[in-house]
Amino acid sequence: MSDFITQYVEYLPWIVLALLLASAIGIPIGEDLVLVPAGILIGEQMLGPQVWVPTLVAGVVGVASADLLWFTWCSVLGTRLLHRRFFRRLVHPKRLLQAKHQVDRRGIWVIVAARFVPGSRTPAITVAGLMHLSPWKFAIATIGCVLLTAPMQLGVGVLIG
C-alpha cells in the first residue's frame, strides 16, 4: 500500500480538489472528510512541501469554490424553487421568513457561525443564496473562514499521521 501511495502521491492535490468540488454539485462530502485523511497521508508518508503545499492550496480553493458555486446556484435558481409546490410543503413559508430575518439582521455572521457548527454549513449557504445575500459579503465571509479552517483540518491530519 505504501508503494502505491508514493507512486501516485503527485495526484493528491488533484484528488482533494475533485472531491471538494463534487460537494458543490450536491454530493454530500464534508471538507473535513477530505482534508483530514489527506493530512494523515502526508503525515504518515512524511511527504515534503512539494506535496503538502499544493494539497493545502487545493483544499482552500476547493472548499471556497464549492461554497461559492452552491451559493450562486441557490441564488440564481432559488426563486424558481421557492414557487414549486413540493418545496413549499417541505419548507414552511414561516421558516423562510425567519431565515430571511436572520440573514437580513446578522448578514455574514450567519455564514461565519455556520462554518463552525457541524451540519449547518450547507443549509446556511442555501438560505443565504435563496434570500439573496450580497455575493461579495458571502465571498468575503466564506474565503476568510476557509483560510482559517482548511489549514487547521489538514494540520490535524498531519499531526495524526
C-alpha positions as CSV (number, residue, x, y, z in Angstrom):
1,M,0.0,0.0,0.0
2,S,2.9,2.3,0.8
3,D,4.4,1.9,-2.6
4,F,1.0,2.6,-4.3
5,I,0.7,5.8,-2.3
6,T,4.2,7.0,-3.0
7,Q,3.8,6.2,-6.7
8,Y,0.6,8.4,-7.1
9,V,1.4,11.0,-4.5
10,E,1.7,13.8,-7.0
11,Y,-2.0,13.4,-7.8
12,L,-3.1,14.0,-4.2
13,P,-3.9,17.8,-4.7
14,W,-6.0,17.0,-7.7
15,I,-7.9,14.3,-5.9
16,V,-8.5,16.6,-3.0
17,L,-9.7,19.4,-5.4
18,A,-12.0,17.0,-7.3
19,L,-13.6,15.6,-4.1
20,L,-14.2,19.1,-2.7
21,L,-15.7,20.3,-6.0
22,A,-18.0,17.3,-6.0
23,S,-19.7,18.7,-2.9
24,A,-20.7,21.7,-5.0
25,I,-22.9,19.6,-7.2
26,G,-24.8,18.1,-4.3
27,I,-22.7,15.1,-3.3
28,P,-22.5,15.2,0.5
29,I,-18.8,15.1,1.1
30,G,-17.7,17.2,4.0
31,E,-14.4,19.2,3.8
32,D,-13.1,17.5,6.9
33,L,-13.7,14.1,5.4
34,V,-11.3,15.0,2.6
35,L,-8.7,17.2,4.3
36,V,-8.0,15.3,7.4
37,P,-7.3,12.0,5.6
38,A,-5.2,13.9,3.1
39,G,-3.2,15.3,6.0
40,I,-2.9,11.8,7.5
41,L,-1.4,10.5,4.2
42,I,1.0,13.4,4.2
43,G,2.0,12.8,7.8
44,E,2.4,9.0,7.5
45,Q,4.4,9.1,4.4
46,M,6.5,12.1,5.6
47,L,5.9,13.9,2.4
48,G,7.6,17.2,1.9
49,P,6.4,20.6,1.0
50,Q,6.3,19.6,-2.7
51,V,3.1,17.7,-1.8
52,W,1.5,19.4,1.2
53,V,1.7,23.0,-0.1
54,P,-0.2,22.1,-3.3
55,T,-2.6,20.0,-1.3
56,L,-3.3,22.9,1.1
57,V,-3.9,25.2,-1.9
58,A,-6.2,22.7,-3.5
59,G,-8.1,22.3,-0.2
60,V,-8.6,26.1,0.2
61,V,-9.6,26.6,-3.5
62,G,-11.8,23.5,-3.5
63,V,-13.8,24.4,-0.4
64,A,-14.2,28.1,-1.3
65,S,-15.1,27.3,-4.9
66,A,-17.7,24.7,-3.8
67,D,-19.3,27.1,-1.4
68,L,-19.4,29.9,-3.9
69,L,-20.8,27.7,-6.6
70,W,-23.5,26.3,-4.4
71,F,-24.4,29.9,-3.2
72,T,-24.6,31.0,-6.9
73,W,-26.8,28.1,-7.8
74,C,-29.2,28.8,-4.9
75,S,-29.2,32.5,-5.7
76,V,-30.0,32.0,-9.4
77,L,-32.3,29.0,-9.3
78,G,-33.8,29.7,-5.8
79,T,-36.6,31.9,-7.0
80,R,-37.9,29.1,-9.2
81,L,-37.5,26.6,-6.4
82,L,-39.5,28.8,-3.9
83,H,-42.5,28.7,-6.3
84,R,-42.6,24.9,-6.5
85,R,-45.3,23.2,-4.7
86,F,-43.1,20.4,-3.2
87,F,-40.7,22.9,-1.8
88,R,-43.5,24.9,-0.1
89,R,-44.6,21.7,1.5
90,L,-41.1,20.8,2.6
91,V,-40.2,24.3,3.9
92,H,-42.9,26.3,5.6
93,P,-43.1,30.0,4.5
94,K,-42.9,31.0,8.2
95,R,-39.5,29.2,8.4
96,L,-38.3,31.1,5.3
97,L,-39.3,34.4,6.7
98,Q,-37.5,33.6,9.9
99,A,-34.4,32.7,7.9
100,K,-34.6,35.8,5.9
101,H,-34.9,37.9,9.0
102,Q,-31.7,36.3,10.4
103,V,-29.8,36.8,7.2
104,D,-31.0,40.5,7.0
105,R,-30.2,41.1,10.6
106,R,-26.9,39.3,11.0
107,G,-25.7,39.1,7.4
108,I,-22.3,37.4,7.0
109,W,-22.2,36.4,10.7
110,V,-24.7,33.7,9.9
111,I,-22.2,32.2,7.4
112,V,-19.3,32.6,9.8
113,A,-21.2,30.8,12.6
114,A,-22.4,28.1,10.3
115,R,-18.8,27.3,9.2
116,F,-18.1,26.2,12.8
117,V,-21.3,24.4,13.6
118,P,-21.4,20.8,12.2
119,G,-24.2,20.2,9.8
120,S,-25.2,23.8,9.3
121,R,-22.9,24.9,6.5
122,T,-24.9,23.8,3.5
123,P,-28.3,24.9,4.9
124,A,-26.9,28.3,5.8
125,I,-25.4,28.7,2.3
126,T,-28.7,27.6,0.8
127,V,-30.7,30.1,2.8
128,A,-28.1,32.9,2.1
129,G,-28.5,32.2,-1.7
130,L,-32.3,31.9,-1.6
131,M,-32.5,35.1,0.4
132,H,-30.1,36.9,-1.9
133,L,-27.4,37.9,0.5
134,S,-24.8,40.1,-1.3
135,P,-22.4,37.9,-3.2
136,W,-19.4,40.0,-2.1
137,K,-20.3,39.7,1.5
138,F,-20.8,36.0,1.2
139,A,-17.4,35.6,-0.6
140,I,-15.6,37.6,2.0
141,A,-17.1,35.6,4.8
142,T,-16.5,32.2,3.2
143,I,-13.0,32.8,2.0
144,G,-12.0,34.3,5.3
145,C,-13.3,31.3,7.2
146,V,-11.8,28.8,4.7
147,L,-8.4,30.4,5.1
148,L,-8.7,29.5,8.8
149,T,-10.4,26.1,8.7
150,A,-8.7,24.3,5.8
151,P,-5.1,24.6,7.1
152,M,-6.3,23.6,10.6
153,Q,-8.0,20.4,9.2
154,L,-5.0,19.5,7.1
155,G,-2.7,20.2,10.0
156,V,-4.8,17.9,12.3
157,G,-4.4,15.2,9.7
158,V,-0.6,15.7,9.5
159,L,-0.4,15.5,13.3
160,I,-2.4,12.3,13.4
161,G,-0.2,10.8,10.7
